[in-house]
């Protein structure tokens, strides 16, 4: 019997008509195997019985720039999982502690674990990185109307190529996988959402620190909740991306890049990991999308965490998905029933543990005089 801890966080708190990203995803011929991608082994930091190899490959040409990515592949001594895990990451660098986490995840789950680096390739266009790079690419779309410009397109394409190559690698090793679990944080979380909606090989996702589906409504919610946009998204504010979102070109952009557009293709199980103190989004941002998602969707709140989450919560979420997909055991579900009385509210948690064993139920609470929880402290009690 698998044991789980369920944490309960107390939270206060149109599809448009234009071209969509899936129409452009395969506009370029994407490499389907290691040979097509000109893949080369560049590092083999194998440890003991675990095989670890890193390959460098050509993924996609975007705006006449050839993208190169690194894919670290970790194979445990015994492979029993039918799904492999791909962590989507930024620059090609990692610590020994991070490597140990990936190794342990592969060992414990008897699964291939891979890390895709260089999402996005950067710096580009005179030194632009991260949100400055994405906001620049969005501004070029607004200027030109060219749907190839948003940098999320090559980010998704590179992730699709990594699945192609990992499948090819696994086959060459004499092993077999039937699908993938994707995970990544922030812009890589955004990429996780989009890739999952466009590739049926994705069997489960753990997006981290991207609590921003239904983007146009989210931006209005920020203005209502805080009175201004979060300083954390200033790259998009300063470029004017968020001005006049009713503009037809900007509506096309939002539809193109918003995972909410593709929500009906997100039927796979989803653990959505968010820090309660993430400065990017209001604490109740999920209310604008999570109930509209098909299939199993569970919010995993990391108490007192910012734009990121505790590693433990991420690895446990990934392991739970691996176990669920391989065994078919039902995932636990948590919902709340609420009722108002005498100016207050009564909240009753409803826990469906499925095939798991409930170890502990915790109620996390915090308070804020103005609804801004970015610097609040969450405390819990067992219930």
C-alpha positions as CSV (number, residue, x, y, z in Angstrom):
1,X,0.0,0.0,0.0
2,X,1.4,3.4,-1.0
3,X,1.5,6.0,1.7
4,X,0.9,9.7,0.8
5,X,0.7,13.0,2.7
6,X,-2.0,15.3,1.5
7,X,-1.5,19.0,2.3
8,X,-4.5,21.3,2.3
9,X,-3.8,24.9,1.6
10,X,-6.5,27.5,2.5
11,X,-6.8,29.9,-0.4
12,X,-8.6,33.2,-0.1
13,X,-9.8,34.2,-2.8
14,X,-13.3,32.3,-24.6
15,X,-11.7,30.6,-26.9
16,X,-10.8,33.1,-29.6
17,X,-10.5,32.5,-33.4
18,X,-7.0,32.6,-34.7
19,X,-4.2,30.3,-35.7
20,X,-2.9,28.0,-32.9
21,X,0.5,26.7,-32.1
22,X,-0.2,23.1,-33.1
23,X,-0.7,24.3,-36.7
24,X,2.9,25.4,-36.7
25,X,4.5,22.8,-34.6
26,X,5.6,20.6,-37.5
27,X,6.0,23.4,-40.1
28,X,9.6,22.5,-39.9
29,X,10.8,18.9,-40.3
30,X,11.8,18.0,-36.7
31,X,14.5,15.3,-36.2
32,X,12.9,12.0,-35.4
33,X,16.0,10.1,-34.3
34,X,19.5,10.5,-33.0
35,X,21.1,10.5,-36.5
36,X,18.8,13.1,-37.9
37,X,19.5,15.4,-34.9
38,X,23.3,14.9,-35.4
39,X,23.4,13.7,-31.8
40,X,26.8,13.3,-30.1
41,X,27.7,12.0,-26.7
42,X,29.5,14.9,-24.9
43,X,29.6,13.7,-21.3
44,X,29.2,10.3,-19.5
45,X,29.2,11.0,-15.8
46,X,28.1,7.4,-15.0
47,X,28.1,6.4,-11.4
48,X,28.1,2.7,-10.3
49,X,25.5,0.6,-12.0
50,X,23.6,3.7,-13.3
51,X,24.3,4.7,-16.8
52,X,24.4,8.5,-17.4
53,X,25.1,10.0,-20.8
54,X,24.6,13.5,-22.1
55,X,24.0,14.1,-25.8
56,X,24.2,17.3,-27.7
57,X,21.8,17.6,-30.7
58,X,20.4,20.0,-33.3
59,X,16.7,20.5,-32.5
60,X,15.1,23.3,-34.7
61,X,16.1,26.3,-36.7
62,X,14.3,29.4,-35.5
63,X,14.6,32.8,-37.1
64,X,17.6,31.5,-39.0
65,X,19.2,30.4,-35.8
66,X,20.1,26.8,-35.3
67,X,19.2,25.6,-31.8
68,X,21.4,23.2,-30.0
69,X,20.2,21.3,-26.9
70,X,21.8,19.0,-24.3
71,X,19.9,15.9,-23.1
72,X,21.2,14.1,-20.1
73,X,19.8,10.5,-20.0
74,X,19.9,8.5,-16.8
75,X,19.2,4.7,-17.0
76,X,18.8,2.7,-13.8
77,X,20.2,-0.9,-13.6
78,X,16.6,-2.2,-13.9
79,X,14.0,-0.5,-16.1
80,X,10.4,-1.5,-15.4
81,X,8.5,1.8,-15.9
82,X,6.6,2.2,-19.2
83,X,7.0,6.0,-18.9
84,X,10.2,8.1,-18.9
85,X,10.5,11.5,-17.2
86,X,11.9,14.6,-18.9
87,X,12.8,17.6,-16.8
88,X,12.8,20.7,-18.9
89,X,15.6,23.0,-17.8
90,X,17.4,26.2,-18.8
91,X,21.2,26.6,-19.3
92,X,23.3,23.5,-19.5
93,X,24.6,23.4,-16.0
94,X,23.8,21.3,-12.9
95,X,25.1,20.6,-9.4
96,X,26.1,17.3,-8.0
97,X,23.1,17.6,-5.6
98,X,20.8,18.0,-8.5
99,X,22.4,15.0,-10.3
100,X,21.9,12.9,-7.1
101,X,18.2,13.8,-7.1
102,X,17.8,12.7,-10.7
103,X,19.7,9.5,-10.0
104,X,17.6,8.7,-7.0
105,X,14.4,9.3,-8.9
106,X,15.5,6.9,-11.6
107,X,16.5,4.3,-9.1
108,X,13.4,4.4,-7.0
109,X,11.0,4.3,-9.9
110,X,13.1,2.0,-12.2
111,X,12.5,4.6,-14.9
112,X,14.5,6.5,-17.4
113,X,15.0,10.1,-16.2
114,X,16.2,12.7,-18.6
115,X,17.0,16.4,-18.3
116,X,16.5,18.6,-21.4
117,X,18.7,21.7,-21.2
118,X,18.9,25.0,-23.2
119,X,15.2,25.8,-23.2
120,X,15.3,28.4,-24.6
121,X,18.6,28.7,-26.4
122,X,20.1,31.9,-25.0
123,X,21.3,34.6,-25.1
124,X,19.9,35.7,-28.4
125,X,19.3,39.0,-30.3
126,X,22.1,41.0,-28.6
127,X,22.2,39.3,-25.2
128,X,18.5,38.7,-24.4
129,X,17.7,36.0,-22.0
130,X,14.6,34.4,-20.3
131,X,11.6,36.8,-20.1
132,X,13.4,39.5,-22.0
133,X,13.9,37.1,-24.8
134,X,10.3,35.9,-24.7
135,X,8.9,39.4,-24.5
136,X,11.0,40.5,-27.4
137,X,9.7,37.6,-29.5
138,X,6.2,38.5,-28.6
139,X,6.8,42.1,-29.6
140,X,8.1,40.9,-33.0
141,X,4.8,38.9,-33.5
142,X,2.8,42.1,-32.7
143,X,4.9,44.0,-35.2
144,X,4.9,41.4,-38.0
145,X,1.9,39.1,-37.4
146,X,4.4,36.2,-38.1
147,X,3.3,33.2,-36.0
148,X,6.8,31.8,-36.1
149,X,8.1,34.5,-33.8
150,X,6.9,33.6,-30.3
151,X,9.9,31.8,-28.7
152,X,7.6,29.3,-27.1
153,X,7.2,27.6,-30.5
154,X,10.9,26.5,-30.7
155,X,10.8,25.7,-27.0
156,X,8.0,23.3,-27.5
157,X,9.5,22.0,-30.7
158,X,12.8,21.2,-29.0
159,X,10.9,19.4,-26.3
160,X,9.2,17.3,-28.9
161,X,12.5,16.5,-30.5
162,X,13.9,15.4,-27.1
163,X,11.0,12.9,-26.8
164,X,11.9,11.6,-30.3
165,X,15.5,11.1,-29.3
166,X,14.9,9.6,-25.9
167,X,12.5,7.1,-27.5
168,X,15.2,6.2,-30.1
169,X,17.9,5.9,-27.4
170,X,15.7,3.7,-25.2
171,X,15.0,1.4,-28.2
172,X,18.7,1.2,-29.0
173,X,19.3,0.1,-25.4
174,X,16.9,-2.8,-25.8
175,X,14.3,-1.2,-23.5
176,X,10.8,0.0,-24.2
177,X,8.8,3.0,-23.1
178,X,5.2,4.0,-24.1
179,X,5.1,7.6,-23.1
180,X,6.6,10.5,-21.1
181,X,6.0,12.6,-18.0
182,X,7.1,16.2,-18.5
183,X,8.0,18.7,-15.8
184,X,9.7,22.1,-15.7
185,X,9.6,25.4,-13.9
186,X,8.4,28.9,-14.9
187,X,8.9,29.3,-18.6
188,X,9.8,25.6,-18.7
189,X,6.5,25.0,-16.9
190,X,4.8,27.0,-19.6
191,X,6.5,24.8,-22.1
192,X,5.4,21.7,-20.2
193,X,1.7,22.8,-20.5
194,X,2.0,23.5,-24.2
195,X,3.9,20.4,-25.2
196,X,1.5,18.2,-23.3
197,X,-1.4,19.6,-25.2
198,X,0.2,19.0,-28.6
199,X,1.8,15.6,-28.2
200,X,-0.2,12.5,-27.3
201,X,2.9,10.7,-26.0
202,X,2.8,12.9,-22.9
203,X,1.0,10.8,-20.3
204,X,1.3,13.1,-17.3
205,X,2.7,16.5,-16.3
206,X,4.1,18.3,-13.3
207,X,4.3,22.0,-14.3
208,X,6.0,24.1,-11.7
209,X,5.6,27.9,-11.0
210,X,3.4,28.7,-14.0
211,X,0.0,29.5,-12.4
212,X,-1.1,31.6,-15.4
213,X,-3.5,29.7,-17.7
214,X,-6.3,31.9,-19.1
215,X,-3.8,34.7,-19.5
216,X,-6.0,37.6,-20.4
217,X,-8.3,37.0,-17.4
218,X,-5.2,36.5,-15.2
219,X,-3.8,39.9,-16.2
220,X,-7.2,41.6,-15.3
221,X,-7.1,39.6,-12.0
222,X,-3.7,41.0,-11.2
223,X,-4.9,44.5,-11.7
224,X,-8.0,43.9,-9.5
225,X,-6.0,41.9,-6.8
226,X,-2.9,44.1,-6.5
227,X,-3.9,47.3,-8.3
228,X,-1.0,46.8,-10.8
229,X,0.8,44.1,-12.6
230,X,3.3,42.1,-10.7
231,X,6.9,43.6,-10.8
232,X,8.0,40.1,-11.7
233,X,6.5,40.3,-15.2
234,X,7.9,43.8,-15.9
235,X,9.7,42.5,-19.1
236,X,6.2,42.1,-20.7
237,X,4.9,45.3,-19.1
238,X,7.8,47.5,-20.3
239,X,7.6,46.2,-23.9
240,X,3.9,47.0,-23.9
241,X,2.8,43.4,-24.4
242,X,0.1,43.7,-21.8
243,X,-1.4,47.0,-23.0
244,X,-4.8,46.8,-24.6
245,X,-5.2,43.0,-24.7
246,X,-8.5,43.6,-26.6
247,X,-6.4,44.5,-29.6
248,X,-7.0,41.9,-32.3
249,X,-3.3,41.2,-32.8
250,X,-2.7,40.7,-29.1
251,X,-5.8,38.5,-28.9
252,X,-4.2,36.3,-31.5
253,X,-0.9,36.3,-29.6
254,X,-2.6,35.3,-26.3
255,X,-4.6,32.5,-28.0
256,X,-1.4,31.2,-29.6
257,X,0.7,31.1,-26.4
258,X,-2.0,30.4,-23.7
259,X,-2.2,26.7,-22.6
260,X,-5.9,27.5,-21.7
261,X,-6.6,27.6,-25.5
262,X,-5.6,23.9,-25.7
263,X,-7.2,22.8,-22.4
264,X,-9.4,20.1,-23.9
265,X,-6.2,18.3,-25.0
266,X,-4.9,18.3,-21.5
267,X,-6.7,15.1,-20.3
268,X,-3.6,13.5,-18.8
269,X,-3.1,13.6,-15.0
270,X,-1.6,16.9,-13.8
271,X,0.1,17.8,-10.5
272,X,0.3,21.6,-10.7
273,X,3.1,22.8,-8.3
274,X,2.9,26.4,-7.1
275,X,4.6,28.3,-4.2
276,X,2.1,30.1,-2.0
277,X,4.3,33.2,-2.0
278,X,5.1,33.2,-5.7
279,X,5.4,36.9,-6.6
280,X,4.4,36.3,-10.2
281,X,0.8,35.4,-9.6
282,X,-2.0,36.1,-7.1
283,X,-2.5,33.3,-4.6
284,X,-5.9,32.4,-6.0
285,X,-4.8,32.4,-9.7
286,X,-5.8,28.8,-10.2
287,X,-9.5,29.6,-9.8
288,X,-9.4,31.0,-13.3
289,X,-8.6,27.7,-15.0
290,X,-8.2,24.6,-12.9
291,X,-11.9,23.6,-12.8
292,X,-12.0,23.9,-16.6
293,X,-9.3,21.3,-17.1
294,X,-10.4,17.8,-18.2
295,X,-9.1,14.7,-16.4
296,X,-7.3,14.6,-13.1
297,X,-5.9,17.9,-11.9
298,X,-4.4,18.5,-8.5
299,X,-2.9,21.7,-7.1
300,X,0.3,21.1,-5.1
301,X,1.0,24.2,-3.0
302,X,4.4,24.6,-1.4
303,X,3.8,26.6,1.7
304,X,6.1,29.7,2.1
305,X,7.8,29.0,-1.2
306,X,8.3,31.7,-3.8
307,X,8.8,31.2,-7.6
308,X,9.7,27.6,-7.3
309,X,8.9,24.8,-4.9
310,X,10.5,22.4,-2.5
311,X,12.3,19.7,-4.4
312,X,10.6,17.1,-2.3
313,X,7.1,18.1,-3.5
314,X,8.2,18.0,-7.1
315,X,9.9,14.6,-6.9
316,X,7.0,13.1,-4.9
317,X,4.5,14.4,-7.5
318,X,6.6,12.9,-10.4
319,X,7.0,9.6,-8.5
320,X,3.2,9.5,-7.9
321,X,2.5,9.9,-11.6
322,X,5.0,7.2,-12.5
323,X,3.3,4.8,-10.1
324,X,-0.2,5.8,-11.2
325,X,0.6,5.3,-14.9
326,X,2.4,2.0,-14.4
327,X,-0.1,0.5,-12.0
328,X,-3.4,2.2,-12.8
329,X,-3.9,2.8,-9.0
330,X,-6.3,5.7,-8.4
331,X,-4.8,9.0,-7.3
332,X,-6.1,10.7,-4.2
333,X,-8.3,13.7,-4.6
334,X,-9.0,16.7,-2.3
335,X,-11.9,19.1,-2.5
336,X,-13.6,21.5,-0.2
337,X,-17.2,22.3,0.7
338,X,-17.8,25.8,2.2
339,X,-20.7,27.6,3.8
340,X,-21.0,31.2,5.1
341,X,-22.3,32.0,8.5
342,X,-22.3,35.0,10.8
343,X,-19.8,36.9,8.6
344,X,-17.4,34.0,8.5
345,X,-17.1,30.7,6.6
346,X,-16.9,27.1,7.4
347,X,-14.7,24.9,5.2
348,X,-15.0,21.1,5.2
349,X,-12.3,19.2,3.3
350,X,-13.4,16.1,1.4
351,X,-10.6,13.6,0.9
352,X,-10.9,10.7,-1.5
353,X,-7.8,8.6,-0.9
354,X,-8.4,6.1,-3.8
355,X,-5.8,3.3,-3.5
356,X,-3.5,5.3,-1.2
357,X,-3.3,5.4,2.6
358,X,-3.9,8.7,4.3
359,X,-1.0,9.5,6.6
360,X,-1.9,13.0,7.7
361,X,-4.1,15.9,6.7
362,X,-2.8,19.4,7.3
363,X,-4.6,22.7,7.1
364,X,-2.3,25.6,6.1
365,X,-3.6,29.1,6.9
366,X,-2.4,32.6,6.6
367,X,-4.0,36.1,6.7
368,X,-3.5,39.4,4.9
369,X,-5.2,42.7,5.4
370,X,-5.2,43.5,1.7
371,X,-5.2,40.1,0.0
372,X,-1.5,40.3,-0.8
373,X,0.1,37.1,0.4
374,X,3.5,37.5,-1.3
375,X,5.2,38.1,2.1
376,X,2.8,36.2,4.3
377,X,3.7,33.3,6.5
378,X,1.7,30.1,6.2
379,X,1.4,27.8,9.3
380,X,-0.4,24.5,9.6
381,X,-2.2,22.3,12.0
382,X,-3.0,18.6,11.7
383,X,-6.8,18.0,11.3
